[in-house]
Amino acid sequence: MYMQNVLSVIEHKISNEVRYSLHFKQVVETQINKLDVSQQLFIGDDNKEKEDNNQSETTPNAAVSSQADNQTKDLILVSLSNQQLPSTSEEYTEYCDKIRSQVTKKYHNLIKNAHQYLCYMHLLSYNFVKCIEHGKKLQEIEGVAKQTLYNVQMYLAEAKCMLGRYEESLTHLEAAEGMS
């Protein structure tokens, strides 16, 4: 039961990451719009300062500081403008898949171990359909150790044998034999 909760929490985490990152992009977009307006105001203020500075003495530190502030504002504007919201359904799907793969990568070992444990526990508790379900999910995960795949093939072979699916069971035994 605990491992099933782990998998559901990871799925919940993935959906939260997608929602929060989209919300963050919306906030960033509004900030870009505000920054564009304030950037124009700063440019107007800089022109007034330049006129005031021309009338009085200017120091080299003030000119360097003003130039650095403008460069910083430009860098912020460019980096924030890269945070575009997906505008089409394809872009949205692609974005969601990207976030999903990043979170899945972060929890790769935990997901893999949970599916292996659940596959084995369902086999022991005579829930062969669930055993097969978790075994197939484990086979789909990239980067699983050869020994783990061998074990899963053996679990799947036993589960399918117990369900009376002998031909399918033999294919798993042959696959496991090829791994050893």
HUCORUR-V164654 format. One record per residue. N is the residue number from 0. RES is the residue in three letters. OMEGA is omega in whole degrees, 0 to 359 (* if undefined). Layout:
N:RES:OMEGA
N:RES:OMEGA
//
This chain:
0:MET:181
1:TYR:182
2:MET:176
3:GLN:177
4:ASN:178
5:VAL:180
6:LEU:180
7:SER:177
8:VAL:178
9:ILE:177
10:GLU:177
11:HIS:179
12:LYS:179
13:ILE:181
14:SER:176
15:ASN:179
16:GLU:179
17:VAL:181
18:ARG:183
19:TYR:180
20:SER:175
21:LEU:177
22:HIS:179
23:PHE:179
24:LYS:178
25:GLN:178
26:VAL:180
27:VAL:181
28:GLU:178
29:THR:178
30:GLN:177
31:ILE:179
32:ASN:177
33:LYS:181
34:LEU:177
35:ASP:180
36:VAL:181
37:SER:177
38:GLN:179
39:GLN:178
40:LEU:179
41:PHE:179
42:ILE:177
43:GLY:178
44:ASP:180
45:ASP:178
46:ASN:178
47:LYS:179
48:GLU:180
49:LYS:179
50:GLU:178
51:ASP:181
52:ASN:178
53:ASN:181
54:GLN:179
55:SER:179
56:GLU:176
57:THR:177
58:THR:179
59:PRO:181
60:ASN:180
61:ALA:179
62:ALA:179
63:VAL:180
64:SER:179
65:SER:179
66:GLN:179
67:ALA:178
68:ASP:179
69:ASN:179
70:GLN:178
71:THR:179
72:LYS:178
73:ASP:179
74:LEU:179
75:ILE:180
76:LEU:180
77:VAL:182
78:SER:178
79:LEU:180
80:SER:176
81:ASN:180
82:GLN:182
83:GLN:174
84:LEU:176
85:PRO:184
86:SER:179
87:THR:180
88:SER:177
89:GLU:178
90:GLU:179
91:TYR:179
92:THR:179
93:GLU:179
94:TYR:179
95:CYS:178
96:ASP:179
97:LYS:179
98:ILE:180
99:ARG:181
100:SER:178
101:GLN:180
102:VAL:178
103:THR:178
104:LYS:181
105:LYS:183
106:TYR:186
107:HIS:183
108:ASN:180
109:LEU:178
110:ILE:180
111:LYS:181
112:ASN:179
113:ALA:180
114:HIS:179
115:GLN:180
116:TYR:181
117:LEU:177
118:CYS:181
119:TYR:182
120:MET:178
121:HIS:176
122:LEU:180
123:LEU:182
124:SER:176
125:TYR:175
126:ASN:190
127:PHE:179
128:VAL:178
129:LYS:177
130:CYS:180
131:ILE:180
132:GLU:181
133:HIS:177
134:GLY:178
135:LYS:178
136:LYS:179
137:LEU:178
138:GLN:181
139:GLU:183
140:ILE:179
141:GLU:173
142:GLY:178
143:VAL:182
144:ALA:182
145:LYS:179
146:GLN:179
147:THR:179
148:LEU:176
149:TYR:179
150:ASN:181
151:VAL:178
152:GLN:179
153:MET:177
154:TYR:180
155:LEU:178
156:ALA:180
157:GLU:181
158:ALA:181
159:LYS:175
160:CYS:180
161:MET:177
162:LEU:179
163:GLY:180
164:ARG:190
165:TYR:180
166:GLU:178
167:GLU:178
168:SER:179
169:LEU:179
170:THR:177
171:HIS:177
172:LEU:178
173:GLU:177
174:ALA:178
175:ALA:178
176:GLU:179
177:GLY:181
178:MET:184
179:SER:*
//
